[in-house]
Amino acid sequence: MIGEILSVTFITGLIGAMMRMATPIIFAMLGEIITERAGVLNLGIEGIMLMGAMTGFLVTLSTGSLWTGVFAAALVGMVFALIMAVLVVYLGLSQHVSGLGITLFATGLAMFIYRLYFGSPTVPPIVKPFSRIEIPLLSKIPILGQGLFHHYSLTYIAVLLIPAVAILLYKTKVGLKIRTVGENPFAADTVGVNVNLTRTLCLVAGGALMGIGGAFLTLAHQNMFLLDVIGGRGWVAVAMVIFGNWDPVKGAIGALLFGLVDGLQLRLQGLGLHVSFDIFLMIPYVITIIALIGVSRRASVPAALLQPYRREDKGG
């Protein structure tokens, strides 16, 4: 067994699985970081990803266009994030309760729409998923090439978004405004930043990324929609935000580590070990919990996270 684990085939496959497993979490994690940096915790992430997965699947099935499905998934993510914005930014309701309410509502709605379209089929409908793209020359690198440079286009986009979001947050005036709103919204208001609008736009942008993360699961990773297709990845993305200390690069490293462990448990199942299937499924989540315990004490939470902003409270 040790020989199989150390083989080139196993290692290459594991690296590839790591990238695939991490992709939806990276999309969702980046969306959540943008949102939380502006002071809003979006626990609707799991439901938004599920609606993105279902919408992307249905639109692709109807139109035959994968990219139209991805766009539709982003759009529905933006709509649900906008609902979240109305609840928490403008009405000042609890971010915890509103987010969980969005997730519960989206889960029920996804189930209703799917049953409305397909009933209860014995064989789920499928779409033709994205094909993998091989990057010339780089994909020929021994061991690493096929694992890192032979993936779906959405995986490459997710990887490129990591530095893009980092640059946005830390190297631009827009990013400075976002971070100021998340740290001290009263100071941001003083210098002319529209706090509520900034939070709303961050929620909407984050919702689009969450929706795309969900669509990846039905249009690339799989080719069908199942009600449990998200499988807690939204909650993992929230955990990776904390693990990465609200930094896109560090959060992505956490997502890749989760993807590595998740890919490892899948590969180990294929070795025919006499271990319960459920034990393998638990491994990535148990390790995530342990890692969070280790890093949570040094986490630098945005100071205004979870705090509603009211301009009339400014002088209080």
ZIDA-V188081 format. One record per residue. N is the residue number from 1. PSI is psi in degrees with one decimal (NA if undefined). Layout:
N:PSI  N:PSI
This chain:
1:-41.5  2:-39.0  3:-39.3  4:-41.3  5:-34.2  6:0.5  7:154.8  8:-40.9  9:-45.0  10:-45.8  11:-43.4  12:-44.7  13:-37.1  14:-42.0  15:-43.4  16:-42.6  17:-38.8  18:-46.8  19:-43.0  20:-44.6  21:-31.6  22:-23.7  23:-55.2  24:-32.1  25:-37.5  26:-46.9  27:-52.0  28:-39.7  29:-43.1  30:-40.9  31:-40.4  32:-36.1  33:-46.0  34:-43.3  35:-48.3  36:-30.5  37:-23.6  38:0.9  39:12.8  40:127.5  41:119.6  42:91.6  43:6.6  44:3.6  45:-42.2  46:-43.6  47:-38.3  48:-41.4  49:-39.4  50:-42.7  51:-36.5  52:-41.8  53:-45.2  54:-44.3  55:-45.9  56:-41.1  57:-48.4  58:-43.0  59:-41.1  60:-41.8  61:-35.4  62:-36.8  63:-21.9  64:4.6  65:117.3  66:-41.2  67:-31.2  68:-38.4  69:-41.6  70:-44.0  71:-42.9  72:-38.2  73:-42.2  74:-40.8  75:-45.2  76:-32.6  77:-39.3  78:-39.0  79:-47.1  80:-35.1  81:-34.0  82:-37.9  83:-43.2  84:-40.8  85:-43.1  86:-42.8  87:-46.5  88:-31.6  89:-45.7  90:-31.3  91:-13.7  92:25.3  93:165.5  94:129.5  95:-36.9  96:-53.3  97:-43.0  98:-43.3  99:-45.7  100:-35.5  101:-41.6  102:-43.8  103:-44.7  104:-43.1  105:-45.7  106:-38.3  107:-46.1  108:-40.1  109:-41.6  110:-42.9  111:-43.4  112:-48.1  113:-42.1  114:-45.3  115:-34.0  116:-40.6  117:-44.3  118:-7.0  119:-133.5  120:73.9  121:143.4  122:-32.1  123:114.6  124:141.5  125:152.4  126:161.4  127:162.7  128:114.2  129:173.3  130:143.6  131:153.9  132:145.2  133:127.1  134:121.4  135:122.0  136:147.4  137:-56.8  138:-35.2  139:-11.2  140:-3.1  141:130.7  142:138.2  143:-59.0  144:-29.1  145:-58.0  146:-28.9  147:-33.3  148:-24.6  149:31.2  150:79.1  151:177.1  152:153.6  153:-35.3  154:-30.2  155:-44.0  156:-39.3  157:-42.7  158:-43.3  159:-42.4  160:-28.9  161:-22.9  162:-56.7  163:-29.8  164:-45.4  165:-37.6  166:-44.1  167:-43.1  168:-46.8  169:-34.9  170:-12.7  171:4.6  172:160.0  173:-35.3  174:-45.4  175:-38.1  176:-41.1  177:-43.5  178:-47.6  179:-34.2  180:-41.0  181:-37.7  182:-21.0  183:-44.8  184:84.2  185:-29.3  186:-40.3  187:-39.2  188:-43.0  189:-38.2  190:-36.7  191:12.6  192:11.2  193:130.0  194:101.0  195:-49.8  196:-39.4  197:-41.8  198:-45.2  199:-39.2  200:-46.8  201:-37.4  202:-40.4  203:-45.3  204:-44.7  205:-43.2  206:-39.3  207:-37.5  208:-44.4  209:-38.3  210:-42.1  211:-41.0  212:-39.2  213:-40.1  214:-41.9  215:-32.4  216:-36.0  217:-28.9  218:-15.2  219:-6.6  220:-62.8  221:-41.8  222:-178.0  223:26.1  224:165.2  225:130.1  226:149.0  227:-22.0  228:24.5  229:-30.9  230:-38.9  231:36.0  232:7.0  233:-27.4  234:-42.4  235:-36.2  236:-40.3  237:-41.8  238:-41.5  239:-37.4  240:-28.4  241:-45.1  242:-43.9  243:-40.7  244:5.7  245:40.4  246:29.5  247:128.0  248:-42.4  249:-46.5  250:-38.0  251:-38.5  252:-37.0  253:-42.3  254:-41.8  255:-39.2  256:-38.0  257:-41.8  258:-44.5  259:-37.0  260:-46.8  261:-39.7  262:-43.2  263:-36.2  264:-42.6  265:-33.5  266:-42.8  267:-37.5  268:-34.1  269:-35.0  270:-10.8  271:-3.8  272:31.9  273:146.1  274:63.8  275:143.1  276:138.1  277:-39.5  278:-31.8  279:-43.8  280:-43.3  281:-30.4  282:-29.7  283:-51.8  284:-38.4  285:-37.3  286:-44.3  287:-36.6  288:-44.4  289:-45.0  290:-43.1  291:-39.8  292:-39.3  293:-38.1  294:-32.0  295:-15.7  296:-29.1  297:-26.4  298:11.0  299:137.6  300:88.8  301:136.0  302:128.9  303:-33.3  304:12.0  305:133.8  306:-1.8  307:116.6  308:152.7  309:128.0  310:122.2  311:-32.2  312:-16.2  313:-4.5  314:-39.6  315:0.3  316:NA
